[in-house]
Amino acid sequence: MKHLIDIKDLSTDEINHLIVVAQDIIKNKERYSKKCEGKKIATLFYEPSTRTRLSFEAAMYELGGNVLGFSSSSSSSVSKGESVSDTVKVISGYADIIVIRHPKEGAPLVASMKSDVPVINAGDGGHNHPTQTLTELLTIQCEKHRLTDLTIGICGDLKFGRTVHSLIAAMARYKNIKFVLISPKELEIPDYIRKDILEKNNIEYYETNNLEKFMPNLDILYMTRVQRERFFNEEDYIRLKDSYILDKTKLENAKDDLCIMHPLPRVNEISVEVDDDERACYFKQAKYGKYIRMALILDLLGIK
């Protein structure tokens, strides 16, 4: 039985296969509309979510399956003190596959150890968000038509951003990838990302607090929000939340085929005036998330 807890659980060939299947789903939706008839997905969301939870639910419905679950811990037996292990052990008797989001790092891994069905990590604390990373990879493939020979700028909260950590780990596998890591000093990438992924794999990278300086070099610009929920005090959040705001002026020297991405939700780090720019890909990115999750559900359920 396969689970997806960390993007490293998937080989490069497996990732590429999921992307191919997702692209086929986009082209041939009707062919997949009954693939999961009689199957159920349980969405266990201990943390608020819009896109991730609803995209998983939409994915299962569009595959012909059904959905059960909860959207907050307060509406489940967690509020009575039930452990993740017990919840998952019970729910795995009701569903064919489980998706879990939890504020504590490692909770989805614990869930996978107790589950009788495949478990998908939909985000655990500031650690990992593998299906969001798959969404990013599908977006890049569809928009840039390659996953190699790219200069990727990642801007904002690089310390607590689980999507950032997963994206770097995934893209480091592909040839001729360069990273420009743009953040205030307090929100730089963790040492383990720098040492265990970038330096260990001889990936070229630059750390800077100057977005405009590197803008002309970028093929991808991945914007992130400064996350209030990851801060221990309000003062630090308020001081850093507006560190980088992307607007039309900052894009004046950018490439014509730049792909602007964001895992969403955004607060104000991308001005709404950028939404009409043909280089803005973040709403398409959210839609791609549904298709890659459809491909993943099929794969974990062993449905060809």
TAURKA-V533315 format. One line per field, one symbol per residue. psi: psi as a letter, one per 40 degrees, with the letter a starting at -180 (. if undefined). A space follows every 50 residues. Layout:
BEGIN
psi=???
END
This chain:
BEGIN
psi=hiihdideehiddddddddddddddddfdddeeedfheihhhhgheiiic dddddddddddeeeaihiaieideeiedeeeiiddddddddeedieihhh hiehhedddddddeieiihhhfhhbfcigddddddddddddddefieifi hhhhhbgedehddddddddddediifhihhhhiidefiiidddddedddd efhhihhiegdddedeehdhhhiiihhdeeieiddddddedfdhhhadde edeiidfihhiheiiiceehideedeheeheddddddddddddddddddd efh.
END
